[in-house]
């Protein structure tokens, strides 16, 4: 497949929607509340059912999940609310929390989906409140702050298909809504913006409670992960205080029930468990159940551990670093450590800090070869115009972008048929390093929009590629499209509309489209530069064909009302091209 020259040039630097330094965290994810009240702790709350719906205010508002007998009626009309203010959440069956982060609350059968949008640094604070309770030394806590931030930067969008970034459980990073203490706040502030990278890419900053004296390689825990900075090595610091030794006795009946509850099918009347293979760190990799029918049943050690711990409690088999003894109808596990053993060992980090090592040295020990990248300190200044705020370290030199925006926005509003209600912030970064570190975007991404803030590469860089105004026009159309888009509007549709209006010169380009599912996946989860270019070209081609068939007013109306079923079916049947991985 050939990409037209106009698109190839455009993608030398291209304005994309990328995740900024806010993260969206689903709270109460393990136990979604059926009902919840939100009570103002200061002033009034504001909430609305969509971005263009009438806003309501008050001191208290309640939400409830549709009842099971009404689930079928609610399935297609699940209500979503957007709430702002200072509040206390009071769920029917969970702890109360006070915060001020914007909320999205989905009333779904099976429980409320509560998603908070917060700055990355505040997310890191809350993670440390949950994940670093045993730390006593400041340098260990600072190391953990860098690790939690690095993890968030690398894995942001882990739940993109569910329309948020992270859950609040061990599946992502445990998140604590307790009031952040000064000790944690100061350590996070001391490392603000710092994260780990390897050859220019943010590291997969895994961590665990206790490695038992040997750090595991990533591929021992996840076969598809093989990072040069996540290899097995001895950790003498972890065992300085004696190490975490544990022993658990389980009956055959307990193990059998746990395996079956996880969807596994162990043989009936099995007699014993034996370790059949170990990883480089000595952790069990495979086990066999013997003596049943069939006589040998192979099983990964992680499947055994997760099944048992999920059914019987998370401290039964605490790691895969163990020996097994069979005693009649019982199995005795004798082990060391806690967790998967990959990356930073919290027990070892604490001992390193106690011995006087800095957080830089701690990170170097657990992620050898990785570099500590610091956020460039920028002396931001603000200048305000009628509809725009300029955020820049050189506002006089960057003022031209405001004049361009004041000219382009009314033209875009006239073209699309509605106006922006909110002020727009134009943030111009002074260097490529500060832009990449703050937005997390690749160098070929010219701008990103988060909320009402358009973040731009240095204007000199945009001018060098002759895309200063085209980039700004693209992002302003983004704001206009998002102002009317319902939460259910697919990304391919929204992005295609932005491209149709902001780049009409390439609207007729003859691109063979990808499947809309693949386009959506690329937009949500990210991909290579080539695949991203292909996805944007395909989205624009699809939207162009829809406007040619149904007319601009009808297609724009689908932003808020949703795509008709016949349209969804037709675009799902389009030809497919699978991009290179």
C-alpha positions in Angstrom: 0.0 0.0 0.0 1.3 3.5 -0.9 0.7 6.5 1.3 0.1 9.7 -0.9 3.0 12.2 -0.8 0.8 14.8 1.0 0.3 12.5 3.9 3.9 11.3 4.0 5.1 14.9 4.3 2.5 15.7 6.8 3.7 12.9 9.0 7.2 14.2 9.2 5.7 16.0 12.2 2.1 15.3 12.8 -0.3 16.6 15.5 -1.9 13.7 17.3 -4.1 13.3 20.3 -1.8 11.7 22.9 -2.0 11.2 26.6 -0.7 14.1 28.6 0.5 14.3 32.1 -3.0 13.7 33.5 -4.0 10.1 34.2 -7.5 8.5 34.4 -7.8 6.1 37.3 -10.8 3.9 38.0 -11.5 3.7 41.7 -13.5 1.0 43.5 -12.6 -1.2 40.5 -12.4 -4.4 42.5 -15.8 -3.8 44.2 -17.9 -1.4 42.1 -20.5 0.2 44.4 -24.2 -0.2 43.5 -25.0 3.2 44.9 -22.9 6.2 45.8 -23.5 9.7 47.2 -21.2 12.6 46.4 -21.2 15.4 49.0 -19.6 18.8 48.6 -16.9 19.6 51.1 -16.4 23.1 49.9 -18.7 25.2 47.8 -21.0 23.4 45.4 -20.7 20.5 43.0 -21.3 20.8 39.3 -22.3 17.9 37.1 -23.8 17.2 33.7 -24.6 14.2 31.5 -22.5 15.2 28.5 -20.2 18.0 27.4 -23.0 20.0 25.9 -25.8 19.1 28.3 -27.2 21.6 30.9 -25.0 21.8 34.0 -26.6 21.2 37.4 -25.2 22.4 40.7 -25.9 21.4 44.3 -24.3 20.3 47.6 -25.2 16.6 47.1 -25.9 14.2 44.3 -26.5 10.4 44.3 -25.8 7.8 41.6 -27.0 4.2 41.4 -26.4 1.2 39.2 -29.4 0.0 37.1 -31.1 -3.0 38.8 -30.5 -6.4 37.3 -34.1 -6.7 36.1 -33.7 -3.5 34.2 -30.2 -4.3 32.9 -31.5 -5.1 29.4 -33.3 -1.8 29.1 -30.3 0.1 30.4 -27.7 -1.6 28.3 -28.0 0.7 25.3 -28.6 3.9 27.4 -26.1 3.7 30.2 -25.9 7.1 31.8 -22.6 8.9 32.2 -22.1 11.9 34.3 -19.2 14.4 34.6 -18.7 16.0 38.0 -16.3 18.7 39.4 -15.8 20.3 42.8 -14.4 19.4 46.2 -16.2 16.3 47.5 -16.4 13.2 49.6 -17.5 10.0 48.0 -19.7 7.8 50.1 -20.3 4.5 48.4 -22.9 2.0 49.8 -20.3 -0.8 50.3 -16.9 0.8 50.5 -14.7 3.4 52.1 -15.4 7.1 51.9 -12.8 9.3 50.2 -12.4 13.1 49.9 -10.8 14.6 46.8 -11.1 17.3 44.2 -10.3 15.5 41.0 -12.8 15.7 38.1 -14.9 12.5 38.0 -16.7 10.5 35.4 -19.4 8.3 36.8 -21.0 5.6 34.6 -24.2 4.0 35.9 -23.9 0.5 34.6 -25.5 -2.8 35.5 -23.2 -4.6 38.0 -22.0 -1.5 39.7 -20.9 2.1 39.2 -17.8 2.9 37.2 -16.0 5.8 38.9 -13.0 7.3 37.0 -11.0 10.2 38.4 -8.7 12.4 36.2 -5.7 13.7 38.1 -2.2 15.1 37.5 0.5 12.4 37.2 2.4 13.7 40.2 -0.7 13.4 42.4 -1.2 9.9 41.1 2.4 9.0 42.1 1.7 10.4 45.6 -1.3 8.1 46.0 0.5 5.1 44.7 3.3 5.6 47.2 0.8 5.9 50.0 -0.4 2.4 49.1 2.8 0.8 47.9 5.5 2.1 50.3 4.1 1.8 53.7 7.1 0.0 55.1 9.7 2.4 53.8 11.6 4.3 56.5 14.4 5.9 54.5 14.0 8.9 52.3 16.2 7.7 49.4 14.2 4.4 49.1 11.0 6.5 49.0 12.5 8.7 46.3 13.6 5.7 44.3 10.0 4.3 44.6 8.6 7.6 43.4 10.7 7.5 40.2 9.7 3.8 39.7 6.0 4.5 40.2 6.2 7.5 37.8 8.1 5.5 35.2 5.6 2.7 35.4 2.7 5.1 34.9 4.5 6.7 31.9 5.3 3.4 30.2 1.9 1.7 30.8 -0.5 4.7 30.6 -3.6 3.5 28.7 -3.3 -0.1 30.1 -7.2 0.0 30.3 -7.7 2.1 27.2 -10.3 -0.3 25.8 -12.3 0.4 29.0 -11.8 4.2 28.6 -9.4 4.8 31.5 -5.7 4.4 32.1 -5.3 2.5 35.3 -7.4 0.5 37.8 -6.6 0.9 41.5 -5.6 -2.7 42.2 -2.4 -4.8 41.9 -3.2 -5.3 38.2 -1.8 -1.8 37.7 -0.6 0.0 40.8 -2.5 0.0 44.1 -3.9 3.4 44.7 -4.7 4.9 48.1 -7.1 7.7 48.7 -5.9 8.5 52.2 -4.7 12.0 52.8 -1.2 12.2 51.5 1.3 12.8 54.3 4.1 15.4 54.1 6.8 12.7 54.0 5.5 11.2 50.8 4.6 14.5 49.2 8.1 15.9 49.8 9.8 12.8 48.4 7.7 12.9 45.2 8.3 16.6 44.8 12.1 16.0 45.2 12.0 13.8 42.1 9.3 15.6 40.2 9.2 14.7 36.5 12.1 12.2 36.8 11.7 8.8 35.2 13.8 5.9 33.9 14.5 5.4 30.2 16.6 2.9 28.2 18.0 4.0 24.8 15.4 6.8 24.8 12.4 4.6 25.7 10.6 4.7 29.0 11.4 1.5 31.0 9.0 -1.2 32.1 9.5 -0.3 35.8 8.2 -3.4 37.5 8.7 -3.7 41.2 7.7 -6.1 44.1 7.9 -6.5 47.8 10.7 -9.0 48.4 12.9 -10.9 45.9 14.1 -13.5 48.5 17.7 -12.8 47.6 17.5 -13.1 43.8 15.9 -10.7 41.4 14.1 -12.5 38.6 14.4 -11.8 34.8 11.3 -10.3 33.3 10.8 -13.3 30.9 10.5 -15.6 34.0 7.3 -13.8 34.9 6.1 -12.8 31.4 7.3 -14.8 28.4 6.8 -11.9 26.0 8.9 -9.4 28.1 12.6 -9.5 27.6 14.3 -6.3 28.6 18.1 -6.0 29.0 17.7 -4.0 32.2 15.4 -6.6 33.7 17.7 -9.6 34.1 18.2 -12.0 37.0 21.0 -11.1 39.6 21.7 -11.7 43.2 20.3 -9.2 45.8 22.3 -9.5 49.0 20.6 -6.4 50.4 17.2 -8.0 50.4 18.3 -10.8 52.8 20.3 -8.6 55.2 17.6 -8.6 57.7 16.9 -12.4 57.3 14.7 -12.3 54.2 11.1 -13.1 54.0 10.6 -16.8 54.6 7.3 -18.4 54.6 5.6 -21.8 54.7 2.0 -22.8 53.6 0.3 -26.1 54.0 -2.6 -26.8 51.6 -4.9 -29.8 51.2 -5.4 -31.5 47.8 -9.0 -30.5 48.1 -8.2 -26.8 48.5 -5.8 -26.8 45.6 -8.2 -28.7 43.4 -11.1 -26.3 44.1 -8.9 -23.3 43.5 -7.7 -24.6 40.1 -11.2 -25.4 39.0 -12.5 -22.0 40.1 -9.9 -20.4 37.8 -11.2 -22.4 34.8 -8.5 -25.1 34.9 -9.2 -28.8 34.7 -6.8 -30.8 36.9 -7.0 -34.6 36.8 -9.3 -36.3 39.2 -7.7 -37.9 42.3 -4.2 -36.6 41.6 -1.7 -37.7 44.3 1.2 -35.2 44.3 2.7 -32.0 42.9 6.3 -31.7 41.8 8.4 -28.9 40.3 9.4 -29.8 36.7 11.4 -26.7 35.7 12.8 -23.6 37.2 13.9 -20.2 35.8 17.3 -18.7 35.9 16.6 -17.1 39.3 15.6 -20.5 40.8 11.9 -19.7 40.8 9.5 -22.5 39.9 8.5 -22.3 36.2 6.4 -25.4 35.6 4.9 -27.9 38.0 3.2 -31.3 37.3 0.3 -32.9 39.1 0.9 -36.7 39.2 -1.1 -39.8 39.9 -4.5 -38.9 38.5 -6.3 -39.3 35.2 -4.4 -38.3 33.1 -1.3 -39.4 35.1 0.6 -36.2 34.5 -0.9 -32.7 34.3 1.5 -29.8 33.5 0.8 -26.4 34.9 2.7 -23.1 35.0 3.7 -22.1 38.5 2.2 -18.7 38.1 -1.2 -20.2 37.2 -1.0 -22.3 40.3 -0.1 -19.3 42.5 -2.7 -17.0 41.1 -5.4 -19.7 41.4 -4.6 -20.6 45.0 -4.1 -17.0 46.1 -7.3 -15.7 44.4 -9.4 -18.4 46.0 -7.7 -18.7 49.4 -6.0 -15.4 50.1 -3.0 -13.6 48.6 -0.5 -14.7 51.3 -0.7 -18.5 50.8 1.8 -18.9 47.9 3.7 -15.6 48.2 6.1 -16.1 45.4 7.4 -18.8 42.9 10.7 -19.2 44.8 9.8 -22.3 46.8 10.3 -26.0 47.5 7.5 -28.5 47.6 6.9 -31.5 50.0 4.1 -33.9 49.6 2.6 -35.3 52.8 -0.3 -37.6 52.2 -3.3 -35.4 51.1 -1.4 -32.2 51.9 1.2 -30.2 50.0 3.7 -28.1 51.9 5.2 -25.0 50.2 8.4 -23.6 51.8 9.5 -20.4 50.1 11.2 -17.0 50.2 10.2 -13.6 49.0 6.9 -12.0 48.0 5.7 -11.1 44.5 7.0 -11.8 41.0 10.6 -10.8 41.8 11.1 -8.6 38.7 12.7 -5.1 38.9 13.0 -3.1 42.1 12.9 -5.1 45.3 11.3 -2.9 48.0 13.0 -4.7 50.8 16.4 -4.4 49.1 15.9 -0.8 48.2 15.1 0.0 51.9 18.3 -1.7 53.0 20.4 0.1 50.3 19.1 3.4 51.6 19.8 2.4 55.2 23.4 1.8 54.2 23.7 5.3 52.7 23.1 4.7 49.0 21.3 7.4 47.0 18.1 6.8 45.1 20.2 7.1 41.9 22.4 4.2 43.1 19.3 2.2 44.1 17.8 2.6 40.7 21.1 1.7 39.0 21.3 -1.5 41.0 17.8 -2.7 40.0 17.6 -1.3 36.5 21.2 -1.6 35.2 21.8 0.3 32.1 18.7 2.5 32.5 19.1 6.3 32.6 17.4 8.7 35.0 15.8 11.4 32.9 14.8 14.6 34.6 12.1 17.0 33.6 13.6 20.2 32.3 12.7 23.1 34.6 10.9 25.7 32.6 10.2 29.2 33.9 6.7 29.4 32.5 5.0 32.8 31.9 1.4 33.5 31.1 -0.1 36.1 28.7 -3.8 36.4 28.1 -5.8 37.5 25.0 -9.6 37.6 24.5 -10.1 33.8 24.0 -6.6 32.4 24.5 -4.0 32.1 27.2 -0.4 31.7 26.1 1.9 29.6 28.4 5.5 30.1 27.3 9.0 30.7 28.6 9.3 33.4 25.9 5.8 34.9 25.5 7.0 37.9 23.4 8.7 35.6 21.0 5.8 33.1 20.8 3.0 35.7 20.6 2.6 35.1 16.9 0.9 31.8 17.6 -1.9 33.6 19.6 -2.6 35.9 16.6 -2.8 32.9 14.3 -5.2 31.2 16.7 -7.4 34.2 16.9 -7.7 34.1 13.1 -8.1 30.4 12.7 -10.6 29.6 15.4 -13.5 31.7 14.1 -12.9 30.3 10.6 -13.1 26.8 12.1 -16.2 27.6 14.1 -17.9 28.9 11.0 -17.0 25.8 9.0 -18.1 23.3 11.6 -21.2 25.1 12.8 -20.6 25.7 16.5 -18.4 27.7 18.9 -16.1 26.8 21.7 -17.4 27.9 25.1 -14.2 27.7 27.0 -10.9 29.5 26.9 -8.0 27.8 25.2 -4.5 27.5 26.6 -1.6 27.4 24.1 1.5 26.0 25.7 4.7 26.4 23.7 7.6 24.3 24.9 11.1 25.8 24.7 12.9 22.6 23.7 12.2 19.2 22.2 13.4 17.6 25.4 11.0 19.4 27.6 8.1 18.7 25.1 8.9 14.9 25.0 9.4 14.6 28.8 6.2 16.4 29.6 3.8 15.0 27.0 5.4 11.5 26.5 5.0 12.1 22.8 7.5 11.0 20.1 9.5 13.6 18.3 7.4 13.2 15.1 4.3 14.2 17.1 4.0 18.0 16.6 1.4 18.8 19.2 -1.0 17.2 21.7 -4.2 18.4 23.2 -5.3 17.5 26.8 -8.5 19.1 28.1 -8.5 22.7 26.8 -4.7 22.9 26.6 -2.9 22.6 23.2 0.8 21.7 23.8 3.1 22.6 20.9 6.7 21.8 20.0 9.0 24.8 19.9 7.6 27.1 17.2 11.0 27.2 15.5 10.7 23.4 15.0 7.2 23.7 13.5 8.3 26.5 11.2 11.3 24.5 10.0 8.8 21.9 8.7 6.3 24.6 7.5 3.5 23.2 9.7 3.0 25.9 12.4 -0.5 26.9 11.2 -1.6 23.5 10.0 -0.7 22.0 13.4 -2.6 24.7 15.2 -5.7 24.3 12.9 -5.7 20.6 13.5 -5.7 21.0 17.3 -8.4 23.7 17.3 -10.6 21.4 15.3 -9.9 18.8 17.9 -11.3 21.0 20.6 -14.4 21.7 18.5 -15.0 18.1 17.7 -14.5 17.0 21.3 -16.9 19.7 22.6 -19.8 17.9 20.9 -18.5 14.3 21.1 -20.4 11.9 23.3 -18.3 9.4 25.4 -19.3 6.6 23.1 -18.1 8.3 19.9 -15.3 6.1 18.5 -11.8 7.6 18.2 -11.6 6.7 14.5 -14.7 8.8 13.8 -13.5 11.8 15.9 -10.0 11.8 14.4 -11.4 11.3 10.9 -13.6 14.4 11.3 -10.7 16.5 12.6 -8.6 15.5 9.5 -11.5 16.0 7.1 -11.9 19.6 8.3 -8.3 20.6 9.1 -6.6 19.0 6.0 -9.1 19.2 3.1 -6.3 19.0 0.6 -5.8 15.3 1.3 -9.5 14.5 1.9 -9.8 12.7 -1.4 -6.6 10.6 -1.0 -7.1 7.1 -2.2 -6.1 5.1 0.9 -7.2 1.5 1.4 -8.6 1.6 4.9 -7.8 -0.6 7.8 -10.6 -2.2 9.8 -12.1 0.3 12.2 -11.2 -2.1 15.0 -7.5 -1.9 14.1 -7.6 1.9 13.7 -9.2 2.2 17.1 -6.6 0.0 18.7 -3.7 2.0 17.1 -5.2 5.3 18.4 -5.8 4.0 21.9 -2.7 1.9 22.5 -0.2 3.6 20.2 1.9 2.1 17.4 4.8 2.9 15.1 5.0 6.0 13.1 4.2 4.2 9.9 1.2 2.4 11.4 -0.1 5.6 13.0 0.1 7.4 9.6 -1.8 4.6 8.0 -4.5 4.7 10.7 -5.0 8.4 10.3 -5.2 8.2 6.5 -7.7 5.4 6.8 -9.9 7.3 9.4 -10.0 10.3 7.1 -10.9 8.2 4.1 -13.8 6.6 6.0 -15.2 9.9 7.3 -14.8 11.5 3.9 -16.9 8.8 2.3 -19.5 9.1 5.0 -19.9 12.9 4.5 -20.1 12.4 0.7 -22.9 9.8 1.2 -24.9 11.3 4.1 -24.0 15.0 4.1 -22.0 17.1 6.6 -24.9 18.0 9.0 -26.0 14.4 9.4 -22.4 13.1 10.1 -21.6 15.9 12.5 -24.9 15.1 14.3 -23.6 11.6 15.0 -21.0 13.0 17.3 -23.5 13.5 20.0 -26.3 11.1 18.9 -24.1 8.1 18.0 -23.4 6.4 14.7 -26.5 4.7 13.2 -26.4 0.9 13.3 -26.3 0.8 9.4 -23.3 3.0 9.4 -21.5 1.0 12.0 -22.2 -2.2 10.0 -21.0 -0.7 6.7 -17.7 0.6 8.1 -17.0 -2.7 9.8 -17.3 -4.4 6.4 -14.7 -2.2 4.7 -11.5 -3.8 3.2 -8.7 -4.4 5.6 -5.0 -4.0 5.5 -2.9 -5.3 8.3 0.0 -2.9 9.2 3.5 -4.1 10.0 4.1 -4.7 13.7 
